[in-house]
Amino acid sequence: MSNILIIEDDTAIAELEKDYLELSEFHVEIEHEAVRVLPELSMKIST
C-alpha cells in the first residue's frame, strides 16, 4: 500500500480526494496547512 499526503486548505476537496484514493487502496493523510509539513518533507526529499 502506498502513502499519499494531501495538502489542501479546502476540507471538502481534501475529503473527496481522500475517498477516491482510498478506493484504490492508498493510505491517505490530509494536512490543511503546508507550513506544518514542509520541514519534514524537505528533509525526506534531501535524503
C-alpha positions as CSV (number, residue, x, y, z in Angstrom):
1,M,0.0,0.0,0.0
2,S,1.4,3.4,-1.0
3,N,1.1,6.5,1.2
4,I,-0.2,9.8,-0.1
5,L,-0.2,13.2,1.7
6,I,-2.9,15.7,0.5
7,I,-2.1,19.3,1.3
8,E,-5.3,21.2,0.7
9,D,-7.0,24.0,2.7
10,D,-10.5,23.2,1.4
11,T,-11.7,20.4,3.6
12,A,-14.4,19.2,1.2
13,I,-12.0,18.9,-1.7
14,A,-9.4,17.1,0.5
15,E,-12.0,14.6,1.7
16,L,-13.2,13.9,-1.8
17,E,-9.7,13.3,-3.0
18,K,-9.1,11.1,0.0
19,D,-12.2,9.0,-0.5
20,Y,-11.3,8.5,-4.2
21,L,-7.7,7.4,-3.4
22,E,-8.7,5.1,-0.6
23,L,-11.0,3.2,-3.1
24,S,-7.7,2.4,-4.9
25,E,-6.2,1.2,-1.7
26,F,-3.9,4.1,-1.0
27,H,-3.2,5.2,2.6
28,V,-4.1,8.9,2.7
29,E,-3.4,11.6,5.2
30,I,-4.7,15.2,4.9
31,E,-2.9,18.3,6.1
32,H,-4.6,21.7,5.7
33,E,-1.6,23.9,6.3
34,A,1.6,23.3,4.2
35,V,3.8,25.1,6.8
36,R,3.2,22.2,9.2
37,V,4.7,19.6,6.8
38,L,7.2,21.5,4.7
39,P,10.1,21.0,7.1
40,E,9.5,17.2,7.3
41,L,9.1,17.0,3.5
42,S,12.2,18.9,2.7
43,M,14.2,16.5,5.0
44,K,12.8,13.5,3.2
45,I,13.5,14.9,-0.3
46,S,17.1,15.9,0.5
47,T,18.0,12.4,1.8
